[in-house]
Amino acid sequence: MSVMSAIALYGIIWFMTMFLVLPFRPRSQADAGEIVPGTPAGAPQDAQMWRKVKLVTIIATATFVVVAGIILSEIITYDMIEGITRSQ
C-alpha cells in the first residue's frame, strides 16, 4: 500500500466514523431551555465538536490499523474479492 493510498484510506475511515458519531447525545436548545433568538428550537445547544473529533480520531486510528494490517498481511486479497463478486 502506498503512502497516498494509506492517507486516502484513513480519510475515508475518519469521515465515515464522524458521520456515525455525530448524532450521538445531541442536546437541542429546547431541551436545555435556552433558545437563542433567531435560531430554531431544535438547533444544538452545545455540539461538543472537539470531544467528538477526539473520539472519532481514536476510533478511526484503531480501525485503520486493523484494516491496513489486513491489507498488508494479505489475509484478504484483491483476487479473493474478485472471485467472490465475479458474475457467473
N, C-alpha and C positions, 0 to 999 in steps of 0.2 A: 504494500500500500504506500503510495507516495505521500509526501507531506501535504500537498493540496487536497488529496482525497481524504486524508485524516481531518483536515480543517473543515472540509465540507461536511463530512460525516458528523463531526462534533457539533457544527452549527445546526444541522438538521435535528439531531437528538436534543440539543438545548432548546430550540424553539418548540418542538413537539412537547417537551416536558413543560415548558412555560404555559402553553395553551391548556395543558392538563391541570396545572396548579392554580392558574388564575381564578377559577370560580370557587376555590376553597375558602370557607369562612368569610364570605362577603358581609359587610355591615353597612346598610344604607343609612342615609341621613334621617329617614323616617324612623328607623329602629333606634337611632341614637337620640331622637327628639330634638335635633338641632338642624333645621333645614335652612340652608343659606339662601337668601332671596335671589331669585333669578335662576335657580337650579331645580331640576326635578327631585321629588322626594326619594326616588329610587337611586339617586346618584350615590356613589360610595362615600362614606363618612371619612374613613381612613383606609386607603387601599393597602398600606404596608408593603409597598413595592420593593424596598431594599431587602426586607425579610424574605419575600418571595424569590427575589433574584438570587440570594444566597442559597436558599433551599434548592432552587432549580439547578444552580451550578453544581452543587454537591451530588444531586441525583443524576444529572446529565454526565458528570465526570465518571461516576461509578458505572453507569450504563455504557458509556463509551469504552471504558477499559474492558468490559466483558465482550462487547461486540468486536472491538479491534482485536482482542485476543482470539476470538473465534475465527476472524478473517485471516489473521497472520499465521495461526497454527493450522489452518486449512482443515478444520473439523468439518466445515461446510464449504464446498467449492462451487464455483460457477457451473461446472459440469453437472453437479448433483442437482442444482436448482433447475438447470435446463432439462435434465432428464425427467424431472417431476412435472414440469409445466409444458413439455413438448406435446403438441397435438398428435393424436394417433391417426 
